[in-house]
Amino acid sequence: MATVLDSVRALFAPASTFTITAETPADVVARETLLDRAMGADRRLKSSEKIRQNRVPAEGLALVARDEDGHVIGTVRLWNIEAGISPEGNAIDALLLGPLAVCSSHEGKGIGAALMRAAIAQAHDRGHGAVLLVGDAAYYERFGFFGGKTQHLVMPGPCDRARFLALELKAGWLEGAAGMIVASGRKLA
Protein backbone atom coordinates (compact mmCIF):
# COMPACT_ATOMS: atom_id res chain seq x y z
CA MET A 1 0.00 0.00 0.00
CA ALA A 2 2.83 2.40 0.83
CA THR A 3 4.29 1.91 -2.64
CA VAL A 4 0.96 2.77 -4.25
CA LEU A 5 0.60 5.92 -2.13
CA ASP A 6 4.13 7.01 -2.95
CA SER A 7 3.46 6.48 -6.65
CA VAL A 8 0.28 8.57 -6.49
CA ARG A 9 2.06 11.33 -4.55
CA ALA A 10 4.90 11.35 -7.06
CA LEU A 11 2.43 11.55 -9.95
CA PHE A 12 0.73 14.67 -8.59
CA ALA A 13 3.73 16.30 -6.93
CA PRO A 14 5.43 19.16 -8.72
CA ALA A 15 8.56 18.11 -10.58
CA SER A 16 11.53 17.98 -8.27
CA THR A 17 15.15 17.94 -9.22
CA PHE A 18 17.52 16.57 -6.64
CA THR A 19 20.88 14.89 -6.50
CA ILE A 20 22.31 12.42 -4.03
CA THR A 21 25.88 13.01 -2.93
CA ALA A 22 28.23 12.08 -0.13
CA GLU A 23 27.67 14.08 3.02
CA THR A 24 30.38 16.67 3.71
CA PRO A 25 31.43 18.36 6.96
CA ALA A 26 29.70 21.50 5.68
CA ASP A 27 26.37 19.61 5.80
CA VAL A 28 26.35 19.01 9.57
CA VAL A 29 24.18 21.96 10.63
CA ALA A 30 21.66 21.45 7.80
CA ARG A 31 21.49 17.69 8.50
CA GLU A 32 20.98 18.13 12.25
CA THR A 33 18.32 20.81 11.70
CA LEU A 34 16.51 18.55 9.22
CA LEU A 35 16.64 15.60 11.64
CA ASP A 36 15.36 17.71 14.55
CA ARG A 37 12.41 18.89 12.46
CA ALA A 38 11.63 15.46 11.00
CA MET A 39 12.24 13.28 14.08
CA GLY A 40 11.46 15.61 16.95
CA ALA A 41 13.50 16.73 19.91
CA ASP A 42 13.39 13.29 21.57
CA ARG A 43 15.14 11.58 18.64
CA ARG A 44 18.35 11.27 20.65
CA LEU A 45 16.61 9.06 23.23
CA LYS A 46 15.97 6.18 20.81
CA SER A 47 17.88 2.90 21.07
CA SER A 48 19.32 3.31 17.57
CA GLU A 49 20.65 6.74 18.45
CA LYS A 50 22.43 5.34 21.50
CA ILE A 51 24.28 2.89 19.24
CA ARG A 52 25.33 5.77 16.97
CA GLN A 53 26.39 8.03 19.85
CA ASN A 54 30.03 9.15 19.65
CA ARG A 55 30.57 7.14 16.45
CA VAL A 56 31.37 8.02 12.85
CA PRO A 57 29.17 6.63 10.04
CA ALA A 58 30.51 3.69 8.07
CA GLU A 59 33.06 4.68 5.44
CA GLY A 60 31.33 6.22 2.40
CA LEU A 61 27.83 5.59 3.79
CA ALA A 62 26.62 9.04 4.82
CA LEU A 63 24.49 10.45 2.00
CA VAL A 64 22.44 13.58 1.46
CA ALA A 65 19.89 14.67 -1.11
CA ARG A 66 20.31 18.20 -2.42
CA ASP A 67 17.84 20.44 -4.21
CA GLU A 68 18.66 22.45 -7.34
CA ASP A 69 20.34 25.11 -5.19
CA GLY A 70 22.52 22.61 -3.32
CA HIS A 71 20.54 22.72 -0.05
CA VAL A 72 20.29 19.52 2.00
CA ILE A 73 16.72 18.19 1.70
CA GLY A 74 17.29 14.59 2.74
CA THR A 75 19.72 12.44 4.68
CA VAL A 76 20.56 8.82 5.40
CA ARG A 77 23.51 7.27 7.20
CA LEU A 78 24.70 3.73 7.88
CA TRP A 79 26.74 2.67 10.90
CA ASN A 80 29.04 -0.27 11.60
CA ILE A 81 27.61 -2.70 14.15
CA GLU A 82 27.98 -6.27 15.30
CA ALA A 83 24.66 -8.08 14.78
CA GLY A 84 25.09 -10.60 17.57
CA ILE A 85 27.14 -13.72 17.03
CA SER A 86 27.05 -16.68 14.65
CA PRO A 87 26.34 -20.24 15.85
CA GLU A 88 30.13 -20.68 15.88
CA GLY A 89 30.53 -17.76 18.30
CA ASN A 90 31.92 -15.19 15.85
CA ALA A 91 30.75 -11.57 15.83
CA ILE A 92 28.64 -10.78 12.74
CA ASP A 93 29.59 -7.49 11.09
CA ALA A 94 26.62 -5.55 9.72
CA LEU A 95 25.29 -2.02 9.26
CA LEU A 96 22.58 -0.09 11.09
CA LEU A 97 20.65 2.29 8.86
CA GLY A 98 19.30 5.54 10.14
CA PRO A 99 18.04 7.96 10.45
CA LEU A 100 16.43 8.50 7.07
CA ALA A 101 14.70 11.85 6.77
CA VAL A 102 13.40 14.18 4.08
CA CYS A 103 12.48 17.85 4.47
CA SER A 104 8.69 18.12 4.88
CA SER A 105 8.39 20.47 1.89
CA HIS A 106 9.91 17.75 -0.32
CA GLU A 107 8.04 14.68 0.95
CA GLY A 108 6.27 12.45 -1.55
CA LYS A 109 8.74 13.18 -4.36
CA GLY A 110 10.68 9.91 -4.16
CA ILE A 111 13.66 11.42 -2.33
CA GLY A 112 13.51 9.01 0.62
CA ALA A 113 13.26 6.01 -1.71
CA ALA A 114 16.17 7.30 -3.80
CA LEU A 115 18.28 7.75 -0.66
CA MET A 116 17.41 4.20 0.45
CA ARG A 117 18.33 2.69 -2.91
CA ALA A 118 21.60 4.65 -3.03
CA ALA A 119 22.53 3.64 0.54
CA ILE A 120 21.78 -0.04 -0.10
CA ALA A 121 23.72 0.01 -3.38
CA GLN A 122 26.72 1.71 -1.74
CA ALA A 123 26.66 -0.80 1.16
CA HIS A 124 26.52 -3.69 -1.31
CA ASP A 125 29.31 -2.24 -3.46
CA ARG A 126 31.50 -1.87 -0.36
CA GLY A 127 31.06 -5.57 0.45
CA HIS A 128 28.80 -5.37 3.51
CA GLY A 129 26.70 -8.43 4.31
CA ALA A 130 23.54 -7.02 5.92
CA VAL A 131 21.71 -3.85 6.92
CA LEU A 132 19.45 -3.61 9.98
CA LEU A 133 17.09 -0.83 10.98
CA VAL A 134 14.23 0.09 13.26
CA GLY A 135 11.39 1.56 11.21
CA ASP A 136 7.99 1.23 9.62
CA ALA A 137 7.78 -2.26 8.09
CA ALA A 138 5.20 -1.13 5.50
CA TYR A 139 7.69 1.43 4.16
CA TYR A 140 10.91 -0.61 4.32
CA GLU A 141 9.60 -3.94 3.01
CA ARG A 142 9.68 -2.60 -0.56
CA PHE A 143 13.46 -2.35 -0.20
CA GLY A 144 13.70 -5.97 1.01
CA PHE A 145 13.70 -5.42 4.80
CA PHE A 146 11.84 -7.98 6.92
CA GLY A 147 11.76 -9.05 10.56
CA GLY A 148 12.59 -12.74 10.13
CA LYS A 149 16.38 -12.32 10.31
CA THR A 150 16.20 -10.22 13.49
CA GLN A 151 14.11 -12.62 15.54
CA HIS A 152 17.05 -13.70 17.73
CA LEU A 153 18.74 -10.30 17.82
CA VAL A 154 18.15 -7.65 20.49
CA MET A 155 18.48 -3.89 20.38
CA PRO A 156 19.79 -2.29 23.55
CA GLY A 157 16.94 -0.48 25.25
CA PRO A 158 13.31 -0.43 24.19
CA CYS A 159 12.51 -1.51 20.63
CA ASP A 160 9.24 -2.50 18.98
CA ARG A 161 9.99 -5.99 17.55
CA ALA A 162 7.65 -5.39 14.60
CA ARG A 163 9.85 -2.46 13.55
CA PHE A 164 13.21 -4.27 13.90
CA LEU A 165 14.06 -5.31 10.32
CA ALA A 166 16.97 -6.60 8.28
CA LEU A 167 18.09 -6.91 4.67
CA GLU A 168 20.77 -9.41 3.73
CA LEU A 169 23.09 -8.11 1.04
CA LYS A 170 24.83 -11.49 1.00
CA ALA A 171 22.56 -14.53 1.20
CA GLY A 172 22.69 -16.26 4.58
CA TRP A 173 24.73 -13.50 6.23
CA LEU A 174 22.48 -13.38 9.30
CA GLU A 175 21.71 -17.12 9.39
CA GLY A 176 21.71 -18.18 13.04
CA ALA A 177 22.58 -14.67 14.27
CA ALA A 178 21.71 -14.19 17.94
CA GLY A 179 22.50 -11.68 20.64
CA MET A 180 22.78 -7.96 21.28
CA ILE A 181 23.39 -5.31 18.64
CA VAL A 182 26.51 -3.35 19.56
CA ALA A 183 28.38 -0.48 17.93
CA SER A 184 31.62 -1.44 16.23
CA GLY A 185 32.45 1.55 14.06
CA ARG A 186 35.05 4.22 14.41
CA LYS A 187 34.68 6.55 17.37
CA LEU A 188 34.59 10.34 17.04
CA ALA A 189 38.05 11.80 17.48
Buried (B, 14 or more C-beta within 10 A) or exposed (E): EBEEEBEEEEEEBEEBEBEBBEBEEEBEEBBEEBBEEBBEEEBEEBBBBBBBEEBBBBEEBBBBBBBEEEBBBBBBBBBBBBBBBBEEEEBBBBBBBBBBBBBEEBBBBBBBBBBBEBBBEBBBEBEBBBBBBBBEBEBBBEBBBEBEBBEEBBBEEEBEEEBBBBBBBEEEBBEEBBBEBEBBBEEEE
